[in-house]
Amino acid sequence: GLMRSTLNAIRKHPLLKIELIVTGTHFSKKFGYTVNEIIKDGFKIHKVKILDVKDELSMLKSFSEGVVRISKVLKKINPDILLIEGDRYEALSATIGGAFLGIPIAHVSGGDVSGSIDDSIRHSITKFADIHFPGTDKSAERVIKMGEDPKNVFMVGTPGIERSRLGKKQIIKKFGDPAILVVQHSVTTEIPEAGFQMRETMRAVSELGMDTIVVYPNSDPGSKHVIKEIEKYKNNKNIKVYKNIPRDYFLGLMDNVSVMVGNSSAGITEAPLFNLPVVNIGSRQKGRERAHNIYDVGHDHKKIIAIIRKILDRKEKKSSSPYSGEGTPEKIAEILSKVKLK
């Protein structure tokens, strides 16, 4: 995923050694059993299986299980630094375990604001962390305003903003030549509406009749409702549905489709690199810094269709982005190799 290049940079650094704790949906067949991708990359891993998330209560149980089970692994490994990325509840489980075991924590992508419960999780991790790798200048400012020592805040850019290593021919061979890429997740504070929200998106791309790739959502409360709506279109001749798409292929798709649709953070942070217009639907990313390639719209299939047509009728101009990933993996690895621990 997003951290693959960073993990490889750490592994290649002569002064560093890396082991991964793998948990969450990496073990879910419903979401593609992506632990196999990590094993294929050759990392030493420690498996921590926790409960699949179906609703708010199962997420809480999964979170608490994660604290206990990940802590046991951390106690065994006893790492010098625990590297955490982002704002997933599994990341917070690991953070709490690491903090109570006295393990220094480095946090990637702290200080971001998206406007959901993810903010609370992300900021909580920031307050537990000792070393900070925010992705933008504004995010770095927020981390410092939260009381973190500026000497421990390193604005290194955003991991995962990189081009695919695959050529267009490889992408076309696997996916054909789709015009639209759809990635839409449930919103934790809008679970009852998750099915309706996805229904409007799927109705829009279906009525447009263009070749479309749709990717399953994250395993969050409400995701089953999103998947239910997606599966209604699995026999549609213009729509191909994937549980998971490996990172290089996903980047290749972003570089080749005409428009991205949904509410994924990839549309906000990574799409500008490919000059890819994004129809950002709903509230999930409302607080994010953004480039001018983002078109915001509500959950209304008619409005979604209108914006997609507007985008396709004109050639998108390149726009600057607050996000950059140039050299980010190597910067993180180098700082980790030199940082003075307590």
C-alpha positions as CSV (number, residue, x, y, z in Angstrom):
1,G,0.0,0.0,0.0
2,L,1.0,3.6,0.7
3,M,4.0,2.6,2.9
4,R,5.5,0.0,0.5
5,S,8.3,2.3,-0.8
6,T,9.0,3.6,2.7
7,L,9.3,0.1,4.1
8,N,11.6,-0.9,1.3
9,A,13.8,2.2,1.9
10,I,14.1,1.3,5.6
11,R,15.0,-2.3,4.7
12,K,17.7,-1.1,2.3
13,H,19.2,1.3,4.8
14,P,22.5,-0.1,6.1
15,L,21.8,1.0,9.7
16,L,18.2,-0.2,9.9
17,K,16.4,-3.5,10.2
18,I,12.6,-3.8,9.8
19,E,9.9,-6.3,10.9
20,L,6.2,-5.8,10.2
21,I,3.2,-6.5,12.3
22,V,0.4,-7.4,9.9
23,T,-3.2,-7.3,11.0
24,G,-6.7,-6.2,10.0
25,T,-8.1,-6.8,6.6
26,H,-4.8,-8.2,5.3
27,F,-6.2,-11.5,6.5
28,S,-9.7,-11.1,5.0
29,K,-10.6,-13.2,1.9
30,K,-13.5,-10.8,1.3
31,F,-11.0,-8.0,0.8
32,G,-8.4,-10.0,-1.2
33,Y,-6.3,-11.6,1.5
34,T,-3.5,-9.0,0.9
35,V,-1.1,-10.5,3.4
36,N,0.1,-12.5,0.4
37,E,1.4,-9.3,-1.3
38,I,3.5,-8.5,1.8
39,I,4.9,-12.0,2.0
40,K,5.7,-11.8,-1.7
41,D,7.8,-8.7,-1.0
42,G,9.9,-10.7,1.4
43,F,9.4,-8.8,4.7
44,K,9.7,-10.6,8.0
45,I,6.2,-10.4,9.4
46,H,4.3,-11.1,12.6
47,K,0.7,-12.0,12.1
48,V,-2.0,-10.6,14.4
49,K,-5.5,-11.7,13.5
50,I,-8.4,-9.6,14.9
51,L,-12.1,-9.6,14.4
52,D,-13.7,-8.5,11.1
53,V,-15.5,-5.2,11.4
54,K,-19.2,-5.3,10.7
55,D,-20.5,-2.4,12.8
56,E,-19.5,0.0,15.5
57,L,-19.5,-2.6,18.3
58,S,-17.4,-5.1,16.4
59,M,-14.9,-2.2,15.5
60,L,-14.6,-1.5,19.3
61,K,-14.0,-5.2,20.0
62,S,-11.5,-5.4,17.2
63,F,-9.7,-2.3,18.5
64,S,-9.5,-3.7,22.1
65,E,-8.4,-7.1,20.8
66,G,-5.7,-5.3,18.8
67,V,-4.3,-3.5,21.8
68,V,-3.8,-6.8,23.7
69,R,-2.6,-9.0,20.8
70,I,-0.3,-6.4,19.2
71,S,1.2,-5.5,22.6
72,K,2.2,-9.2,23.1
73,V,4.0,-9.1,19.8
74,L,5.7,-5.8,20.6
75,K,6.8,-7.2,24.0
76,K,8.4,-10.1,22.1
77,I,10.1,-8.0,19.4
78,N,11.1,-5.2,21.7
79,P,11.8,-2.7,18.8
80,D,13.9,0.5,19.1
81,I,11.1,2.4,17.3
82,L,7.5,1.6,16.4
83,L,6.6,3.2,13.0
84,I,2.9,4.0,12.6
85,E,1.1,5.4,9.6
86,G,-2.1,7.3,9.4
87,D,-5.4,7.1,11.2
88,R,-6.7,3.5,11.2
89,Y,-8.1,2.2,14.5
90,E,-5.6,-0.7,14.2
91,A,-2.8,1.9,14.1
92,L,-4.2,3.4,17.3
93,S,-4.3,-0.1,18.9
94,A,-0.6,-0.6,18.1
95,T,0.2,3.0,19.3
96,I,-1.4,2.5,22.7
97,G,0.4,-0.9,23.1
98,G,3.8,0.6,22.2
99,A,3.3,3.7,24.4
100,F,2.5,1.6,27.5
101,L,5.5,-0.6,26.8
102,G,7.8,2.4,26.6
103,I,8.6,2.0,22.9
104,P,9.4,5.3,21.1
105,I,6.8,5.9,18.4
106,A,7.3,7.5,14.9
107,H,4.1,8.7,13.3
108,V,3.7,9.2,9.5
109,S,1.0,11.6,8.2
110,G,0.1,13.2,11.5
111,G,-1.6,16.7,11.5
112,D,-3.9,16.0,8.5
113,V,-7.5,17.0,8.8
114,S,-10.3,15.2,7.0
115,G,-13.3,16.1,9.1
116,S,-14.3,12.7,10.5
117,I,-13.6,10.4,13.5
118,D,-10.3,9.7,11.7
119,D,-9.1,13.1,12.9
120,S,-9.6,12.0,16.5
121,I,-7.7,8.8,15.9
122,R,-4.9,10.6,14.0
123,H,-4.4,13.3,16.6
124,S,-4.4,10.7,19.4
125,I,-1.6,8.9,17.7
126,T,0.3,12.2,17.3
127,K,0.1,12.8,21.1
128,F,1.5,9.4,21.8
129,A,4.3,9.8,19.2
130,D,7.9,11.0,19.8
131,I,8.9,11.5,16.2
132,H,6.6,13.1,13.5
133,F,6.6,12.8,9.7
134,P,3.8,15.1,8.6
135,G,3.1,15.3,4.8
136,T,2.5,19.0,4.3
137,D,3.5,22.3,5.9
138,K,0.1,22.9,7.3
139,S,0.0,19.5,8.9
140,A,3.4,20.1,10.4
141,E,2.1,23.4,11.9
142,R,-0.9,21.5,13.4
143,V,1.4,18.9,15.0
144,I,3.5,21.7,16.6
145,K,0.4,23.6,17.8
146,M,-0.7,20.3,19.5
147,G,2.4,20.8,21.7
148,E,5.0,18.6,20.0
149,D,8.6,19.7,20.0
150,P,9.5,21.3,16.6
151,K,12.9,19.5,16.8
152,N,11.0,16.2,16.4
153,V,8.8,17.3,13.6
154,F,10.1,16.5,10.1
155,M,8.1,17.6,7.1
156,V,9.2,14.9,4.7
157,G,6.2,14.8,2.2
158,T,3.5,12.2,1.8
159,P,4.4,8.5,1.3
160,G,2.8,6.8,-1.7
161,I,2.8,9.7,-4.1
162,E,4.8,7.9,-6.8
163,R,4.3,6.6,-10.3
164,S,3.6,3.0,-11.3
165,R,6.5,0.8,-12.4
166,L,4.1,-0.7,-14.9
167,G,3.6,0.5,-18.5
168,K,0.3,1.4,-20.1
169,K,0.3,-1.9,-22.1
170,Q,0.4,-3.9,-18.9
171,I,-2.5,-1.9,-17.5
172,I,-4.6,-2.3,-20.6
173,K,-3.8,-6.1,-20.7
174,K,-5.2,-6.5,-17.2
175,F,-8.0,-4.0,-17.1
176,G,-8.8,-3.0,-20.7
177,D,-9.0,0.8,-21.2
178,P,-11.4,2.1,-18.6
179,A,-12.5,5.7,-18.4
180,I,-13.6,5.8,-14.8
181,L,-12.0,4.5,-11.5
182,V,-14.4,4.3,-8.5
183,V,-13.2,4.0,-4.9
184,Q,-15.8,4.9,-2.2
185,H,-15.8,4.0,1.5
186,S,-18.5,4.2,4.2
187,V,-18.3,7.3,6.4
188,T,-18.1,6.3,10.1
189,T,-20.5,9.0,11.2
190,E,-23.0,8.3,8.3
191,I,-23.3,4.5,8.5
192,P,-27.1,4.3,7.9
193,E,-26.7,6.2,4.7
194,A,-23.7,4.1,3.4
195,G,-25.9,1.9,1.1
196,F,-27.8,4.9,-0.4
197,Q,-24.6,6.8,-0.9
198,M,-23.0,4.0,-2.9
199,R,-26.2,3.3,-4.8
200,E,-26.2,6.9,-6.1
201,T,-22.5,6.6,-7.3
202,M,-23.1,3.2,-8.9
203,R,-26.3,4.5,-10.6
204,A,-24.3,7.4,-12.0
205,V,-21.4,5.4,-13.6
206,S,-23.9,2.8,-14.8
207,E,-26.0,5.3,-16.6
208,L,-22.9,6.9,-18.2
209,G,-22.2,3.5,-19.8
210,M,-18.4,4.0,-19.8
211,D,-15.9,1.3,-19.0
212,T,-15.5,1.5,-15.2
213,I,-13.3,-0.1,-12.5
214,V,-14.8,-0.3,-9.1
215,V,-12.7,-1.3,-6.0
216,Y,-14.1,-2.6,-2.7
217,P,-14.1,-0.2,0.3
218,N,-12.0,-0.5,3.5
219,S,-13.3,-2.8,6.2
220,D,-15.1,-0.2,8.2
221,P,-18.6,-0.1,9.9
222,G,-21.0,0.3,6.9
223,S,-18.7,-1.3,4.4
224,K,-21.1,-4.3,4.0
225,H,-23.8,-1.9,2.7
226,V,-21.3,-0.4,0.2
227,I,-20.3,-3.9,-1.0
228,K,-23.9,-4.9,-1.4
229,E,-24.6,-2.0,-3.8
230,I,-21.4,-2.7,-5.7
231,E,-22.2,-6.4,-6.2
232,K,-25.5,-5.5,-7.8
233,Y,-23.4,-4.4,-10.9
234,K,-20.9,-7.3,-11.1
235,N,-22.6,-8.6,-14.2
236,N,-22.8,-5.2,-15.9
237,K,-20.7,-5.4,-19.1
238,N,-19.2,-1.9,-18.6
239,I,-18.3,-2.4,-14.9
240,K,-15.5,-4.5,-13.5
241,V,-15.4,-5.1,-9.7
242,Y,-12.2,-5.9,-7.8
243,K,-11.8,-6.7,-4.1
244,N,-8.3,-5.4,-4.1
245,I,-5.8,-4.0,-6.7
246,P,-2.1,-4.3,-6.0
247,R,-0.3,-1.0,-5.6
248,D,1.5,-0.7,-8.9
249,Y,-1.6,-1.6,-10.8
250,F,-3.7,0.9,-8.9
251,L,-1.2,3.7,-9.6
252,G,-1.1,2.6,-13.3
253,L,-4.9,2.9,-13.4
254,M,-4.8,6.4,-11.9
255,D,-2.3,7.3,-14.6
256,N,-4.5,6.0,-17.4
257,V,-8.2,6.6,-16.6
258,S,-10.0,9.9,-17.4
259,V,-11.6,10.5,-14.1
260,M,-11.6,9.1,-10.5
261,V,-14.9,9.0,-8.6
262,G,-15.7,8.4,-4.9
263,N,-14.3,9.6,-1.5
264,S,-10.8,8.0,-1.3
265,S,-7.9,9.9,0.1
266,A,-6.0,8.7,-3.0
267,G,-8.1,11.1,-5.0
268,I,-6.9,14.0,-2.8
269,T,-3.2,13.1,-2.3
270,E,-2.1,11.0,-5.2
271,A,-4.4,11.9,-8.2
272,P,-2.7,15.4,-8.7
273,L,0.5,13.6,-9.6
274,F,-1.2,12.1,-12.6
275,N,-3.1,15.2,-13.5
276,L,-6.2,13.1,-12.8
277,P,-9.6,14.9,-12.3
278,V,-11.4,13.7,-9.2
279,V,-15.2,13.8,-8.4
280,N,-15.0,13.8,-4.6
281,I,-18.4,12.7,-3.3
282,G,-19.8,13.6,0.2
283,S,-18.1,14.6,3.4
284,R,-15.3,12.1,4.0
285,Q,-12.5,14.4,2.8
286,K,-14.1,17.7,3.6
287,G,-11.2,19.0,5.7
288,R,-8.3,17.9,3.5
289,E,-5.9,20.3,1.7
290,R,-6.5,19.9,-2.0
291,A,-5.4,20.7,-5.5
292,H,-7.6,22.3,-8.1
293,N,-8.3,18.9,-9.7
294,I,-10.9,18.1,-7.1
295,Y,-14.6,18.6,-7.9
296,D,-16.9,18.3,-4.8
297,V,-20.4,17.0,-5.1
298,G,-23.1,15.5,-2.9
299,H,-24.7,12.0,-3.1
300,D,-26.9,12.7,-6.1
301,H,-26.5,10.5,-9.2
302,K,-27.7,13.3,-11.5
303,K,-25.1,15.8,-10.1
304,I,-22.4,13.2,-10.3
305,I,-23.2,12.5,-13.9
306,A,-23.2,16.2,-14.7
307,I,-19.7,16.8,-13.2
308,I,-18.2,13.7,-14.9
309,R,-19.5,14.9,-18.3
310,K,-18.2,18.4,-17.6
311,I,-14.8,17.0,-16.8
312,L,-14.7,14.7,-19.9
313,D,-15.8,17.6,-22.2
314,R,-12.7,19.6,-21.4
315,K,-9.1,18.8,-21.1
316,E,-8.0,19.1,-17.5
317,K,-5.1,21.6,-16.9
318,K,-2.3,20.6,-14.6
319,S,-2.6,22.0,-11.1
320,S,-0.2,22.3,-8.2
321,S,-0.8,20.2,-5.1
322,P,0.1,20.7,-1.5
323,Y,1.2,17.0,-1.5
324,S,4.5,15.8,-2.6
325,G,6.2,12.4,-2.3
326,E,9.6,13.0,-3.9
327,G,12.3,11.4,-1.9
328,T,9.9,10.8,1.1
329,P,10.8,7.1,1.7
330,E,14.5,7.8,1.8
331,K,14.1,10.9,4.0
332,I,12.1,8.9,6.6
333,A,14.7,6.1,6.6
334,E,17.6,8.5,7.0
335,I,16.0,10.3,9.9
336,L,15.1,7.1,11.6
337,S,18.7,6.0,11.4
338,K,20.0,9.2,13.1
339,V,17.3,10.1,15.5
340,K,18.4,10.2,19.2
341,L,16.1,8.0,21.3
342,K,15.3,8.6,25.0
